[in-house]
Amino acid sequence: MYRTHTCGELRAIQINQTVTLSGWVQKTRDKGFMIWVDLRDRYGITQLIFDEDRTPAEMMEKAKTLGREFVIQVTGKVIERESKNTAIPTGEIEILVETLTVLNQSLTPPFTIEDKTDGGEDLRMKYRYLDIRRNQVRSNLIFRHKVSMEVRKYLSDQGFVDVETPYLIKSTPEGARDFVVPSRMNEGQFYALPQSPQTFKQLLMVGGMDKYFQIVKCFRDEDLRADRQPEFTQIDCEMAFVEQEDILNTFEGLTRHLLKEIKGVEIEKFPRMTYDEAMRRYGNDKPDIRFGMEFGELNEVSQHKDFKVFNEAQLVIGIAVPGGANYSRKEIDALIDWVKRPQIGALGMVYVKCNEDGTYKSSVDKFYTEEDLAKWAEKTGAKSGDLICILSGETTKVRAQLSALRMELASRLGFRKSNEFTPLWVIDFPLLEWDEETERYHAMHHPFTSPKPGQMELLKTNPAGVKANAYDLVLNGNEIGGGSIRIHDREVQEKMFDYLGFTPEEAKAQFGFLMEAFQYGAPPHGGIAFGLDRLVAILGGQETIRDFIAFPKNNSGRDIMIDAPAPIDKDQLEELHLKLNV
């Protein structure tokens, strides 16, 4: 046996017991006549002591050779520690070592294996197996495990069955590019890795598995934005014989369960907001409603003067920044520069200071009166001492720009507290969205999403006005889950493919297996998928999903630890009947 106890287990009650521990050398302190070694495993740290008065000389010399991250085994007696360390649970005791075995030596690690390390992110990702030894990363992975186990427990208790679906599937158009896998046995043909198990979970509903779930890897070969991974994990769920209300109630229950069991937080209300309302009030479909700063639309109170910028804009909108009237000109100029960055894309920003004495000071004073500015304050809900930030332009773009500014200011003002949790259902999404590049409509979610009851015929006259029977669950300004009630009727699905521009031949080639299944008694069904990586990060009070993934990719989609992706040799290419053109 390599150990009788872990390095975080021993307490004063074990004094005088003989124990065996194994682990890694965190650090050593050599005073010549006495050597202390901190021994670490994933459970904690225990101090070892070698004392020349009580330790044989040969073992003292051996202890002097121990380096950082050596793997060792010791047997010794638990004794009371003279200088107790209240910062660690084992701080009342230490081990007077009687035998020492070096199980494995270690090179000097490229960064310190401590909470405050000297290693940058790229270096730590290259040596991720060392980074995992650090408390923060290890704790994040254990935290993820706890969330996953609570998900499984809740869904299992609700009668859901965990069913695995294939990873080698057929390439289908679902929004992002597929990762494709050449088939050696089927020359010139390819599998695809699933962007989600969407069609398989619908087939499971046809098969009578009326409550399915799976914690599953998904893959999308898309250009990576901030904090995205080419492979990610979903909590994938589907239910038969349900309407939207059944789905929302079930997964409100899951979210409540996780918040209570993981964070000790009880949530009663899950407010609901339509997509149109979310865009109007917050400028995006996943608004953070933990704080105010709602949009105020200013067209009717700003487009009556000679200010050309506002008069030519589709939309003029503003937000009130609490206490912002105290901002210096330098601070306001910095905000203007922030919104003009290429990532945001605004051409500029108009501001109004709502002074404590009831007067107003604006960057467009020469165009507008105090009475005009007072109306702006009323529309944005600005009070004395606030700053009104105003953007204008094309409706979709300016909403996105002001939404980004709202979130940035909320972060600076400390409104986005990681220990506060406010969920929100966003419902009634558009079924379709227009794509300027292809000049046709695409499914906003996916082609299997059902329109709201009674709106199918509206597709012929007003496709943009049709609402989807779809819903997203938002937590603290992040979409953590999304789903829909599915189309389960073959004729309706064929019509949807037609509206989306599929020829009958294309629809059959891509989704013929699903259409055929619908002919054999497909039940009404719907589901939802949670992004586990994002959910765990939010519950863990952090923004970065990579911190909760054991072996993440970098922003270029590379695993710099194993150096992947990588070329394959000529023989493999020939076996796969492939030629490179790079």
VOGU-3710 file (C-alpha; in Angstrom, 3 decimals, decimal comma):
1> myrthtcgel> 0,000/0,000/0,000  1,407/3,340/-1,048  -0,493/5,304/1,595  -2,639/4,840/4,660  -3,874/8,431/4,586  -4,009/11,347/2,173  -2,015/14,534/2,605  -5,086/16,476/3,682  -6,485/13,988/6,140  -4,371/13,935/9,308
11> raiqinqtvt> -5,329/15,936/12,406  -4,248/16,171/16,044  -6,389/13,155/16,886  -3,894/10,977/14,949  -0,863/12,088/17,021  1,427/9,119/17,861  0,003/7,019/15,036  2,381/5,589/12,427  1,198/6,460/8,914  2,312/6,141/5,308
21> lsgwvqktrd> 1,862/9,028/2,862  2,642/9,433/-0,835  2,649/12,551/-2,957  4,647/15,313/-4,593  7,265/17,525/-2,952  5,817/21,022/-2,879  8,935/22,598/-1,367  11,745/21,915/1,084  13,364/24,055/3,782  16,860/22,926/4,803
31> kgfmiwvdlr> 18,264/24,357/8,043  21,186/21,903/8,054  20,287/20,163/11,271  16,621/19,995/10,345  14,769/19,627/7,022  11,090/20,288/6,441  9,288/19,025/3,358  5,773/19,965/2,299  4,178/16,873/0,761  1,199/17,478/-1,524
41> drygitqlif> -1,553/15,450/-3,144  -4,973/16,561/-4,394  -6,382/16,451/-0,852  -3,943/18,876/0,767  -0,457/19,351/2,210  1,226/17,654/5,138  4,556/18,806/6,566  7,314/16,214/6,955  10,255/16,694/9,321  13,760/15,204/9,247
51> dedrtpaemm> 15,700/15,950/12,459  19,388/15,021/12,821  18,775/14,174/16,496  16,096/11,644/15,565  16,753/10,837/11,888  19,628/8,595/10,686  22,380/10,492/8,863  21,862/8,485/5,666  18,202/9,513/5,513  19,124/13,145/6,242
61> ekaktlgref> 21,422/13,112/3,212  18,707/11,519/1,102  16,225/14,181/2,192  18,663/16,904/1,060  18,433/15,549/-2,527  14,656/15,969/-2,777  13,614/18,475/-5,417  10,344/20,153/-6,297  7,752/17,715/-7,691  9,689/14,573/-6,748
71> viqvtgkvie> 7,199/11,762/-6,097  7,952/10,191/-2,729  6,571/7,782/-0,154  7,208/8,209/3,563  6,337/6,293/6,698  6,562/7,998/10,055  4,936/9,026/13,295  2,390/11,831/13,547  3,682/14,392/16,051  2,483/17,759/17,269
81> reskntaipt> 3,843/20,650/15,285  5,726/23,255/17,314  4,902/26,195/14,999  1,315/25,530/14,037  -0,010/26,704/10,679  -3,664/27,757/10,926  -3,806/28,364/7,152  -4,045/24,641/6,339  -6,222/21,896/7,891  -3,182/19,730/8,745
91> geieilvetl> -1,368/22,642/10,359  -1,383/21,202/13,910  0,698/18,138/13,045  3,734/16,959/11,094  5,270/13,583/10,257  8,585/12,576/11,798  9,844/10,509/8,900  11,148/6,986/9,615  11,459/5,683/6,020  11,761/7,606/2,747
101> tvlnqsltpp> 11,344/6,152/-0,763  11,763/8,208/-3,917  9,147/6,813/-6,299  10,104/9,123/-9,138  12,359/12,106/-9,647  11,273/15,262/-11,458  12,866/17,862/-13,645  12,549/21,373/-12,270  9,067/22,412/-13,458  8,849/25,365/-15,881
111> ftiedktdgg> 6,647/27,297/-13,436  5,858/27,113/-9,747  3,066/24,709/-8,788  1,392/27,195/-6,451  -1,772/29,282/-6,340  0,139/32,389/-7,405  2,260/30,901/-10,128  4,917/32,591/-12,247  3,745/30,807/-15,399  1,866/32,625/-18,164
121> edlrmkyryl> -1,241/31,093/-19,758  0,522/29,698/-22,853  3,223/28,077/-20,735  0,699/26,557/-18,371  -1,389/25,225/-21,283  1,729/23,600/-22,774  2,336/21,854/-19,463  -1,316/21,452/-18,539  -0,624/18,202/-16,636  1,493/20,295/-14,252
131> dirrnqvrsn> -1,051/23,118/-14,106  -3,696/20,608/-12,973  -1,634/20,048/-9,816  -2,335/23,649/-8,782  -5,178/24,153/-6,320  -7,206/26,468/-8,547  -7,284/24,239/-11,615  -7,766/21,059/-9,605  -10,609/22,651/-7,624  -12,275/23,797/-10,848
141> lifrhkvsme> -12,218/20,275/-12,264  -13,620/18,825/-9,035  -16,282/21,554/-9,075  -17,223/20,566/-12,634  -17,530/16,959/-11,496  -19,918/17,979/-8,707  -22,106/19,948/-11,132  -22,192/17,031/-13,578  -23,152/14,592/-10,812  -25,979/16,856/-9,611
151> vrkylsdqgf> -27,256/17,139/-13,190  -27,276/13,360/-13,525  -28,947/12,943/-10,151  -31,722/15,440/-10,846  -32,520/14,201/-14,349  -32,379/10,541/-13,306  -34,764/11,261/-10,426  -37,114/12,907/-12,950  -37,216/9,729/-15,044  -34,742/10,740/-17,750
161> vdvetpylik> -32,616/7,979/-19,297  -28,971/8,576/-20,244  -28,548/7,332/-23,837  -25,317/7,592/-25,840  -25,485/8,683/-29,484  -22,824/8,250/-32,198  -19,832/10,537/-32,767  -19,266/9,416/-36,368  -22,318/10,690/-38,197  -23,393/12,298/-41,471
171> stpegardfv> -22,574/15,895/-42,318  -25,739/18,009/-42,171  -26,192/21,805/-42,435  -26,815/23,027/-38,881  -25,239/26,490/-38,890  -21,519/25,943/-38,317  -18,974/23,944/-40,289  -18,613/20,278/-39,458  -15,380/18,584/-38,507  -15,120/15,786/-41,075
181> vpsrmnegqf> -13,447/12,388/-40,742  -12,410/10,446/-43,863  -13,486/6,809/-44,039  -10,721/4,387/-45,063  -13,171/1,577/-45,793  -15,514/3,774/-47,835  -13,317/5,483/-50,399  -14,074/9,159/-50,966  -16,674/9,309/-48,204  -16,607/11,111/-44,894
191> yalpqspqtf> -18,131/11,028/-41,466  -18,787/14,251/-39,565  -18,442/14,874/-35,853  -21,779/16,024/-34,385  -22,463/19,700/-33,755  -25,145/18,316/-31,457  -27,095/15,040/-31,193  -30,176/16,874/-32,533  -31,531/14,354/-35,029  -30,620/11,361/-32,868
201> kqllmvggmd> -32,510/12,641/-29,860  -35,536/13,227/-32,079  -35,216/9,655/-33,325  -35,102/8,491/-29,706  -38,465/10,208/-29,205  -39,809/8,318/-32,217  -38,401/5,205/-30,531  -40,478/5,821/-27,410  -37,657/6,949/-25,069  -39,809/9,800/-23,850
211> kyfqivkcfr> -37,225/11,348/-21,491  -33,652/11,351/-22,788  -30,516/13,094/-21,604  -26,812/12,898/-22,291  -23,761/14,842/-21,168  -22,084/14,805/-24,540  -19,182/16,239/-26,530  -20,118/18,399/-29,527  -17,898/19,807/-32,276  -18,013/22,928/-34,453
221> dedlradrqp> -15,331/23,960/-36,917  -15,956/27,681/-36,649  -13,784/30,745/-36,248  -13,205/31,011/-32,520  -14,438/34,075/-30,724  -13,436/34,881/-27,173  -13,862/31,969/-24,807  -15,083/29,452/-27,395  -13,796/25,922/-27,893  -13,987/23,790/-31,051
231> eftqidcema> -15,126/20,899/-28,840  -17,553/21,604/-26,029  -19,914/19,742/-23,728  -23,693/19,874/-23,694  -26,298/18,648/-21,264  -28,571/17,429/-24,044  -32,213/16,693/-23,223  -35,417/15,769/-25,039  -38,966/14,950/-23,930  -42,011/13,527/-25,746
241> fveqedilnt> -45,668/14,495/-25,314  -44,770/17,961/-24,017  -45,505/21,583/-24,753  -43,231/24,560/-24,131  -44,531/25,039/-20,598  -43,548/21,485/-19,654  -39,977/22,042/-20,840  -39,630/25,377/-19,044  -40,955/23,997/-15,764  -38,717/20,898/-15,889
251> fegltrhllk> -35,522/22,825/-16,524  -36,345/25,604/-14,124  -36,340/22,720/-11,674  -32,878/21,590/-12,798  -31,500/25,117/-12,515  -33,021/25,597/-9,049  -31,550/22,263/-7,974  -28,048/23,204/-9,153  -28,105/26,647/-7,562  -29,308/25,227/-4,257
261> eikgveiekf> -27,036/22,180/-4,114  -23,908/23,776/-5,563  -24,177/27,382/-4,366  -26,688/27,268/-1,514  -28,842/29,812/-3,370  -32,623/29,492/-3,619  -34,293/31,068/-6,654  -38,048/31,483/-6,790  -38,724/33,571/-9,889  -37,723/32,774/-13,441
271> prmtydeamr> -39,034/35,844/-15,282  -39,871/35,602/-18,975  -39,201/38,107/-21,705  -39,886/37,976/-25,425  -37,018/38,246/-27,867  -38,403/41,550/-29,191  -38,614/42,995/-25,686  -35,079/41,877/-24,832  -33,708/43,530/-27,963  -35,648/46,734/-27,298
281> rygndkpdir> -34,734/47,034/-23,611  -31,202/45,602/-23,592  -29,988/45,269/-27,180  -29,323/41,530/-27,062  -31,157/38,253/-26,591  -29,314/37,248/-23,415  -29,605/40,303/-21,186  -28,106/40,534/-17,720  -31,034/41,745/-15,614  -29,162/41,923/-12,304
291> fgmefgelne> -28,902/45,691/-12,827  -30,756/48,470/-14,637  -29,363/50,778/-17,327  -32,189/49,836/-19,689  -32,258/51,428/-23,125  -34,250/54,578/-23,667  -35,342/55,196/-27,270  -34,857/58,867/-28,133  -35,939/59,241/-31,773  -39,060/61,254/-31,019
301> vsqhkdfkvf> -37,280/63,639/-28,631  -34,008/64,040/-30,559  -34,817/64,169/-34,283  -36,482/67,581/-34,342  -33,387/69,821/-34,394  -30,513/70,425/-36,822  -28,269/67,687/-35,493  -27,668/65,668/-38,657  -26,162/62,629/-36,910  -29,415/61,925/-35,064
311> neaqlvigia> -31,752/62,980/-37,866  -30,222/60,491/-40,311  -30,139/57,579/-37,845  -32,625/54,714/-37,836  -32,389/54,592/-34,049  -31,166/56,929/-31,318  -30,842/55,210/-27,935  -29,244/55,934/-24,584  -28,560/54,509/-21,143  -28,240/56,245/-17,779
321> vpgganysrk> -24,998/55,477/-15,945  -25,508/55,829/-12,150  -23,162/58,438/-10,677  -21,591/59,074/-14,068  -22,004/62,860/-13,910  -18,813/62,847/-11,837  -16,792/61,445/-14,755  -14,025/63,762/-15,928  -13,718/64,773/-19,560  -10,763/62,406/-19,801
331> eidalidwvk> -12,876/59,493/-18,517  -15,691/60,298/-20,962  -13,231/60,559/-23,852  -11,938/57,127/-22,864  -15,510/55,756/-23,112  -15,882/57,323/-26,548  -12,619/55,714/-27,642  -13,869/52,392/-26,221  -17,055/52,359/-28,341  -15,070/53,428/-31,433
341> rpqigalgmv> -12,823/50,365/-31,226  -13,192/48,017/-34,235  -14,700/45,334/-31,975  -17,613/47,683/-31,151  -17,705/49,816/-34,288  -19,518/52,986/-33,166  -18,598/56,230/-34,920  -18,858/58,218/-31,707  -20,937/58,864/-28,610  -23,036/61,770/-27,369
351> yvkcnedgty> -23,224/62,326/-23,617  -25,306/64,310/-21,174  -24,300/65,047/-17,583  -27,309/65,288/-15,266  -25,941/67,684/-12,676  -26,941/67,542/-9,024  -28,485/71,033/-9,281  -30,938/69,879/-11,946  -29,094/71,382/-14,918  -27,658/69,475/-17,863
361> kssvdkfyte> -24,325/69,615/-19,639  -24,092/67,907/-23,019  -21,650/67,436/-25,879  -24,443/68,690/-28,181  -25,520/71,739/-26,166  -25,555/73,990/-29,209  -28,295/71,887/-30,829  -30,532/71,096/-27,865  -32,133/73,025/-25,020  -32,265/72,112/-21,337
371> edlakwaekt> -35,889/71,146/-21,921  -34,813/68,723/-24,677  -32,158/67,160/-22,463  -34,664/66,774/-19,623  -36,801/64,651/-21,973  -33,774/62,490/-22,724  -33,276/62,000/-18,995  -36,929/61,003/-18,629  -36,699/58,465/-21,469  -33,558/56,838/-20,067
381> gaksgdlici> -34,573/57,036/-16,409  -31,563/59,230/-15,601  -31,478/60,962/-12,217  -29,412/63,817/-10,853  -25,787/62,736/-10,736  -26,119/60,310/-13,671  -24,491/60,331/-17,093  -26,493/59,590/-20,237  -24,532/57,786/-22,976  -26,188/57,973/-26,402
391> lsgettkvra> -25,450/56,099/-29,620  -27,188/56,318/-32,987  -27,188/54,568/-36,326  -28,647/51,473/-37,981  -30,993/49,741/-35,538  -29,364/46,310/-35,269  -25,823/47,642/-35,089  -26,486/50,434/-32,597  -28,348/48,116/-30,231  -25,393/45,721/-30,227
401> qlsalrmela> -22,972/48,619/-29,649  -24,913/50,072/-26,730  -25,400/46,600/-25,260  -21,627/46,088/-25,247  -21,139/49,479/-23,570  -23,811/48,672/-20,979  -22,051/45,440/-20,010  -18,636/47,104/-19,891  -19,891/49,898/-17,634  -21,700/47,409/-15,382
411> srlgfrksne> -18,445/45,477/-14,937  -16,529/48,664/-14,122  -19,207/49,738/-11,640  -19,250/46,359/-9,883  -22,842/45,535/-10,846  -21,998/42,059/-12,206  -21,439/40,253/-8,929  -20,377/36,637/-9,314  -22,276/35,579/-6,171  -25,628/36,880/-7,424
421> ftplwvidfp> -27,696/34,715/-9,755  -30,641/35,949/-11,799  -32,148/33,615/-14,412  -34,356/34,687/-17,327  -36,291/32,848/-20,020  -36,193/34,543/-23,420  -39,040/33,283/-25,595  -40,764/33,937/-28,936  -37,658/34,149/-31,088  -38,028/34,780/-34,812
431> llewdeeter> -38,268/31,471/-36,631  -36,144/32,724/-39,534  -33,412/35,294/-40,075  -32,388/36,882/-43,351  -28,867/36,229/-44,600  -27,538/39,075/-46,755  -24,775/36,932/-48,228  -26,994/34,128/-49,550  -30,047/36,415/-49,915  -32,409/33,948/-48,333
441> yhamhhpfts> -33,843/33,035/-44,962  -32,084/30,659/-42,585  -33,422/28,992/-39,455  -32,459/31,084/-36,439  -32,119/27,920/-34,337  -32,244/24,872/-36,631  -34,616/23,586/-39,345  -36,476/21,267/-36,949  -37,820/24,105/-34,778  -41,585/24,427/-34,829
451> pkpgqmellk> -43,288/27,777/-35,440  -45,617/29,043/-32,733  -49,055/27,435/-32,987  -51,154/28,964/-35,752  -48,279/30,753/-37,506  -47,301/28,216/-40,170  -49,409/29,901/-42,853  -47,771/33,247/-42,075  -44,600/31,899/-43,683  -46,171/32,560/-47,087
461> tnpagvkana> -46,861/36,256/-46,510  -44,510/37,459/-43,766  -41,648/35,029/-43,077  -39,779/37,546/-40,894  -42,808/37,883/-38,609  -43,152/34,192/-37,752  -42,208/33,360/-34,169  -40,496/30,135/-33,197  -41,687/27,822/-30,469  -38,200/28,284/-29,020
471> ydlvlngnei> -36,708/29,414/-25,738  -33,342/30,268/-24,226  -32,415/30,157/-20,553  -30,176/33,069/-19,606  -28,193/33,313/-16,371  -26,354/36,524/-15,479  -26,155/37,688/-19,081  -25,040/34,341/-20,497  -27,103/31,905/-22,498  -26,744/28,649/-20,589
481> gggsirihdr> -29,403/26,672/-22,430  -31,589/26,786/-25,489  -34,143/24,615/-27,193  -37,480/24,391/-28,908  -40,595/22,367/-29,537  -39,770/20,350/-32,648  -41,656/19,707/-35,839  -42,895/16,119/-35,644  -45,059/15,958/-38,766  -43,414/14,965/-42,063
491> evqekmfdyl> -45,535/17,319/-44,196  -44,799/20,302/-41,966  -41,083/19,445/-41,971  -41,111/19,242/-45,770  -42,712/22,694/-45,938  -40,060/24,064/-43,590  -37,261/22,668/-45,749  -38,931/24,270/-48,768  -39,124/27,699/-47,059  -35,450/27,370/-46,149
501> gftpeeakaq> -34,470/26,839/-49,775  -33,856/23,080/-49,767  -34,899/21,239/-52,915  -36,777/17,990/-52,242  -33,671/16,119/-53,394  -31,408/18,048/-51,021  -33,786/17,542/-48,101  -33,959/13,808/-48,792  -30,184/13,493/-49,142  -29,512/15,359/-45,899
511> fgflmeafqy> -32,430/14,341/-43,685  -34,198/11,466/-45,437  -33,654/9,167/-42,433  -35,501/11,597/-40,146  -38,331/12,204/-42,597  -38,803/8,457/-42,976  -38,924/8,036/-39,206  -41,664/10,678/-38,960  -43,907/8,372/-41,034  -43,948/5,803/-38,230
521> gapphggiaf> -45,819/7,652/-35,512  -43,551/10,447/-34,317  -44,886/11,919/-31,043  -44,971/15,653/-30,265  -41,626/16,420/-28,653  -39,215/19,134/-27,624  -36,029/19,652/-25,740  -33,198/21,822/-24,610  -29,412/21,728/-24,444  -27,346/23,395/-21,718
531> gldrlvailg> -23,765/24,420/-22,316  -22,046/22,610/-19,463  -18,737/24,481/-19,815  -20,426/27,882/-19,538  -22,825/26,783/-16,805  -19,986/25,466/-14,634  -17,948/28,651/-15,143  -20,870/30,869/-14,080  -21,646/28,732/-11,043  -17,933/28,834/-10,228
541> gqetirdfia> -17,996/32,638/-10,290  -15,660/32,953/-13,257  -15,937/34,090/-16,867  -13,465/31,788/-18,625  -14,648/28,319/-19,612  -11,067/27,109/-20,241  -10,459/27,219/-16,494  -13,009/24,404/-16,084  -11,834/22,176/-18,950  -9,101/19,656/-18,239
551> fpknnsgrdi> -7,279/19,985/-21,560  -8,537/23,082/-23,418  -7,578/24,451/-26,829  -6,157/27,943/-27,275  -7,805/30,777/-29,244  -6,504/29,279/-32,493  -8,105/25,925/-31,757  -4,744/24,297/-31,041  -3,803/21,950/-28,239  -0,303/23,262/-27,631
561> midapapidk> 0,425/20,507/-25,118  0,167/17,652/-27,638  0,707/19,915/-30,687  -2,589/19,217/-32,427  -3,795/19,513/-35,098  -0,738/18,048/-36,840  0,169/16,673/-40,270  -0,303/12,957/-40,965  2,208/10,906/-42,898  2,058/9,999/-46,568
571> dqleelhlkl> 1,008/6,388/-45,947  -2,026/7,481/-43,946  -3,046/9,910/-46,690  -2,799/7,158/-49,291  -4,859/4,768/-47,167  -7,553/7,430/-46,947  -7,294/8,205/-50,684  -6,529/11,852/-49,914  -4,238/14,388/-51,570  -3,249/17,679/-49,972
581> nv> -3,594/20,959/-51,836  -1,989/23,443/-49,448
//
